[in-house]
Amino acid sequence: MLPFDKYNIMKRQTRSLLEELEEVSKNRDTKYIIESRANNVISSAIHLLEVIERNFTPEQAAVLEKKLLGAIKTRDQARFVNSLKRTDK
């Protein structure tokens, strides 16, 4: 019976190691996805701010930048869109 017990212990340890390796892999994938998306969003936001600065007066651009950041912070897209519509008037 002793070899059987050693086998079961080793099997449990091996399974535990494999589960840990799988969990590390999932965390790395999630971190990579977040990093990649963050880079894309930040790059796009920088480009958008540059476009705003080129197409609006400095005062309007400052307001739109503030509204954009506020919309992101509050997770309310309409906040920025409404501000943009008001600049046309």
Buried (B, 14 or more C-beta within 10 A) or exposed (E): EEEEEEEEEEEEEEEEEEEEEEEEEEEEEEEEEEEEEEEEEEEEBEEBBEEBBEEBEEEBBEBBBEBBEEBBEEEEEEBBEEBBEEBEE
